[in-house]
Structure formats: structure tokens, C-alpha cells
């Protein structure tokens, strides 16, 4: 008999998930529809790229497609991750209630759900110009390898940075005649942002990860987590500023990032590494950091 589906400790919108028919609920949990922070974080880099190219108003529809694609593909990534990690998840308190690990969703059903989500992603893919399609497809190898990184490197967060920032390259490739350098610099900044916020997220699992042998940047940094996250965020801001400068060499363009810099600084200074709820709240606040960076990209993009 399969275990009853539960809402994991860092779930959001408990009421919304609770309203779903009981047969559907495990699939919503498996795709993390109860935790929208994941698809917000996947979505923002693509939206930033469109805004920084100066086409946010003209191509508002593209931003909408990126949002739908982020929801579907983040869900697909989570399903794939849970399929691969089902044995490890059973050994970690925060993840043992996940649908595949708990038995609420069978392995066969999980693969079918993964395929359905990928079909939604395909619908989004065909909305893109050919170069953007090629760039998007190039990410698949990175996505497939990610769940295994925590077994072979202390820095799976860096690999996640490559994956979760990829939409910046896709968004930039969607702009006709866009110079290559600013898009690459924006992408590099996104990578360090992801490493920073996912290190914060990993603080929740440090003890369990140590018991089961899972590696993470949070474990590697140890007592130096706060300065480590500060360094990652500083590098992100520096690279975003460089991308702005490549497009518009004006100090006022760099100043557009000030609100985002203040927010990221607040995360670092108020982070309590030993406090799981504190770390989770700082991690989730990156949806607002994403909005602030989007505003900066929009302002700079509209003045090109």
C-alpha cells in the first residue's frame, strides 16, 4: 500500500494543493506546483534578457511563453530529479515524503508525468526563433546530469547555476541582431546568483546531507557560508553591471542595480545559517530580487 501524499515542509499554497482531487495531488507535489519559487527563479533570467535587449514591451508575449515554459520545465526537472534521487530522498527528513520516494506515485507514472510536462515545454519551444531553439536544446545535457552532481562534487550549486541561468541565453538569442557579449555576461552573473541562493537553500539539509554523504556548497563552506554567499552575490552584481555597461557605458545604468544590491545585501546580513526557517525565507525572497533585476534590465533596455 502506497504512503499517503504529504505536503513537504517547505511547501507553499497548502490550501490550493489541498483543494485538488486526492488522485491529482501527488502529481502536483511531484512537479512542485505547491512551491512556485522554483519556476520564478527559472523564469527571471529569460525575462531579464528580453528586457535588457529593449524588447520587453514589444515581445511581452515572449515573456509570457517563458513563464509557461519555466513552470512546465521546472516541474519536469523536479520529476526527473525525484526519479533519480528516490533512494537518497528516503533517507532525508525533508524529502522522504516526496511522492516517488514515499510511493505515492509509481516510477512508471512519474515517467509518464515527466513526458507530459516536456510536451508543454515543446509547445513553448516552437514559439522561439531557430537560434533560440538550438540554444534551448543545448541545455538538455546539463539538465540530465544535474541530479548526479551532488554525488561527485562539493559544488552541485555551480552546476545548477549553469542550468537555472540558461534562459538568459535563450532570451538573448531570441533578440534579432543582439550583440553576443552582453548576453554571455548576463548569463555569467546569473550563475553566481544561483550559487548564492541555492547555497542558502542547502543550509536546511546540512545535517541530513552529511549523514547520507550528499555534497553541497553549504557543507563545503561550513562556518564561512555568509561571506561565501556575499562573494557570490557580489560577483553576480559585478557581472550584471558589466552587461549593462557593454550596452550602455553610463554610470546611471549601473545605478539601476542599486535596489537589487540592497536586497541581496539584506539577505546576507540577516541570514542565520543554523536557522532553517530563516534560510528558507531568505531563499524565497529571491523572487523579489529577480523582480528588482528585471526592473533594472527594463530601464536600461528601454534607453538603448
N, C-alpha and C positions, 0 to 999 in steps of 0.2 A: 504494500500500500504506500503510495507516494505521500511525502510530507505536505502539510497544508502550506499554501503560499503565504509568505510573510512579507511585510514591508521592511526593508533593511533599515538600520539605524540612521543613515544619512539621507533617507528618502524625504521628498517634499510632496506637497499636494496629496496628503493622505486621504482627504475626503474625496478627491477626484478619482484616485485609483480605487478607493473603496466602493464607488458607485458603479464601477464596471461589473458586468456579469462575472461570477466566480470563475468560469471557464476561461475568460479572457485575461483576467488579472495577472496570472503568472507571465504571460507574454508581454504585457505592458511593463512589468517589472524587469523582465529579461532584457528588454530594449532600453531600460532606464527612462521610460517616459515619465516616471514619477520624479525624476531628477533633471530638470531642464537645464541646469547649469552646464552640463556636458555639451549639449548642442549649441548653447550660446558661445562657449569657448571655441568650438569648432567653426562656428559661423563668422565670428568677428573678423579674423584675418582676411577672409574673402571680401567682406563688406568694406574693410579698410582700403583694400587695393582698388576697388571700384571707386570709392570716394576720392582717394588720392589721385587717381587718373583724371579726375574732374568730370566724371560721368555719373555721379550718384543720382542726379535729377533725371538726366536723360535715360539712364538704364535702371530705374527703380525696380523694373520687372526682374532684372538680373539679380538684384539683391534679394528679391523675394524667392527666386529659384535657389539661390544659395542657402537661404533659410530652410526651405523644404529639404534640400539635399543634405544639409547638416543634421536635421532631425533624423532622416532616414539612415544616413551612413554612420552617424554616431551610434544609432541603435544597432545597425548591422555589426559595427566594430565591437560593441559590448556583447552581443550574442556570440560572436566568434571568440572573443576573449574568454567568456564563461565556458564555452565548449572546451577550449584548450586548458583552462585553469580549473576545471571542475574538481580535480583531486586536491589541489592546493587550497581551493576555496573552502572545502570541507574542514580544513584544519585551522582556519582563521575565524575568530568570533564574529567579526563584522561581515564576513562574506558567506558563512556556512548556510545562511538562509536563502541564498540566491537560487532561483528556480531550477537550474540544471544541477547544481551541487546538492540541493535538497531532494531532488527527484520530482519536483512539481511539474517540470517539463522534461519529457524524454529527449534523449540525444537526437533521435530521428526527427522529432517535432521541432527541435531547436534548429537543425539544419534547414528544414522547410521554411521556418520563420526568417532565417538569415537570407534565404533566396528571395523571399517576398520583399524584404526591405531593400535588397540590392536592385530589384526590379524598379522600385520607386527611384532609387539613385540613377538608374539608367534613363528614366524619363527626364530627369534633370540634366543628365549628361548631354542628351541630344539637343538641348536648348542652347548649347555653347558653340562658339565658333571652332573650327577644326583644330587650331593650335591649342586652344584651351582644353579640348577633349584629349589631345595627346598628353598634355601636361597632367591632367587629372588621372588618366590611366597609369601614368608613370609612378603614381603613389602606391599602387596596389602591392608591390613587393615589400615596401616599407610597412604597410598596414599588416600584411600577413606575418611579418617577422616580429612585430612588436610584442606579442604575449610571451615570447621566449626570451626577451632581453633581460627580464628580471632574474633569470636563471644563470646568465652568463656575464653580466656586467653590473657594476655598482651604480651605473648611471642609465637605467631604463628611462628616466625622465628626459634625458637628452634625445633618445630615440623617439619618445612621444612628442618632443618638440618638433622633430622633423615631420612627423605625421600630422599633428594637430595644427601646424602652421601652413600646411600645403595649400590651403585655399587661397592664401595670399598670392602664390604663384599662378593659380588658376584664374583668380580675379584679374591679375595684372595681364595675363595672356589674353584675357577677354577684351582688352582695350586695343583697338587697331593702332598700329604705329607707335606704341608706347616704348620709350627707351628701356633697355633691359636692366640697367644698373639700379635704378630706384626700386624696382620690384624685388630684385635679389636682396637689396639692403633691408627692405621692409620685412622680407621673409626671415632674414637672419635675426632681426630684432625680435620677431615673434617666437623664434626658437628659444631664446633666453627667457622671454616672458613665461613660456610654457614650463621650462625647467624650474623657474622660481615658484610658480603657483602649484605645480604638481609636487614639488618638494614639501610645500606646506601641507598638501593633501596627504602625503605619505606619512606625516607625523602621527596620524591616527593609528597606523598599523605597525609602528616600530617594534613593539614588544612581540607581537604575533609573528611578524616577518623574521625576527631573529630566531624564534623557536623553530620555524619551518624552513629556514635557510633562504628566504627570499631577499634579494638585494634591492637597495634603493638609495637615492641621493640623501634622503633624510638620515638613514643609518650611517652612511659614509661620512656625512658632515658632523654627526654627533652633536656635541655642545656648540658647534660653530654654525648651526642652522641659520640663525638670524643674520649674521654677517654674510653667509653664503647666499641667502635669498636676496639680501640687499645688493650684492655684487651682480647677481643675475638680472635684477630689475634695472640696475644702473646701465648695464650693457645693452639691455633692451631699449631703454630710453635713448642712449647714445646712438644706436643704430637707426632707430626711428627718426631721430633728429637728422642723422646723416642722409636718410632717404628724402626727407623734406628739403634739405639743403641742395641735394642733387637736382631737385626740381625747381626750387626757388631759393637761391642763395641770399637769404634775408633773415636777420636775427628775429624778426617778428614771426617768421614761420616756425622757428624753433620754440618760441614762446607759446605757441598754440598747444604744446605738450605739457605746459605747467600744471593744469588741473589733474591730468593723469599722473604726473610725477608726484604731486601732493598725495594723491590717493594711494599710490604704491608705497610711498614713504610711511603713510599711516598704517598700512598692513604690516610693514616690518617692525615699526616701533611699538605696535600694540600686540604683536604675536607672542603668545606664551607656548613654547614648544611642547611642554608637558601636559597641556590642557587640550584634549581632543576637540571639545565643542568650540573653543577659541580658534583652533587651527581650521576647523571646518567653516566657521563663519568668515575667516579671512580668505579662505579659498573661494568660497561662493561669491565674495564681494568682487571678484574679478569680472563678473558680468558687467558691473558698473565701470570698472577700469576699461573694459572693452568699449563701452559707450563713449567714454571720455576720449579715448584714442580715435574713435570714429569721428567724433566732433572735430578733433584736430585735423584729421585727414580731409574731412569735408571742407573746412575753412581753407586749408592750403590748396586743395584741388580746385575749388571754385575761383581762386585768384590766379590761376595759371594763365 
